[in-house]
Each structure stands twice: as structure tokens, then as C-alpha cells.
């Protein structure tokens, strides 16, 4: 009985962690950078309001022409 409770708690904790990480990754803004100038050209936000002048600590880095 005790082992079942520990296994269930570990499963729930692991599942919660996976959901949290997936949610964080999906809410990360996409930042587009010009391949030739290496400068930010556009920021696509998912729930937050960032700009090229105000970049977040973490974002999806996308190169464009």
C-alpha cells in the first residue's frame, strides 16, 4: 500500500512538471532576427507583451531573410 502511494505521488509530480514545462515552452515568444543584419525584426507574443527593444530572457530565436 505504501509503495503504491509513493509511485502515484511520483507519477503525479512528474506529470505536473511535464505540463508546466510544455506550457512554458508554448508561451515563449518568437523573436525574428534578420540573417544579414543580425537585428531583431519582429516579436510574436503569446500572452505577454515584448518588443525588439524589450526582449525577454528566453525566446524562440528565428532567423529570417
C-alpha positions, -999 to 999 in steps of 0.1 A, spaced: 0 0 0 28 24 9 47 17 -23 16 24 -44 11 58 -27 48 67 -34 45 56 -71 13 75 -75 27 107 -59 58 104 -81 37 100 -113 15 130 -104 46 151 -97 63 141 -129 31 147 -150 27 181 -134 63 190 -142 58 179 -178 27 200 -182 44 231 -166 74 228 -189 52 223 -220 31 253 -211 62 274 -206 77 264 -239 44 271 -258 40 306 -242 76 316 -251 76 345 -276 90 341 -311 117 366 -319 126 371 -356 162 382 -364 174 394 -398 201 370 -411 220 398 -428 219 425 -401 216 402 -370 190 426 -356 155 419 -343 128 425 -369 96 413 -352 84 397 -319 53 374 -318 39 373 -283 19 346 -267 2 362 -237 30 387 -229 39 420 -245 76 421 -256 92 442 -283 125 442 -301 136 469 -276 123 448 -246 133 412 -253 125 385 -227 152 364 -211 141 333 -230 126 332 -265 125 312 -297 152 326 -319 141 326 -356 163 337 -385 147 354 -415 159 370 -447 
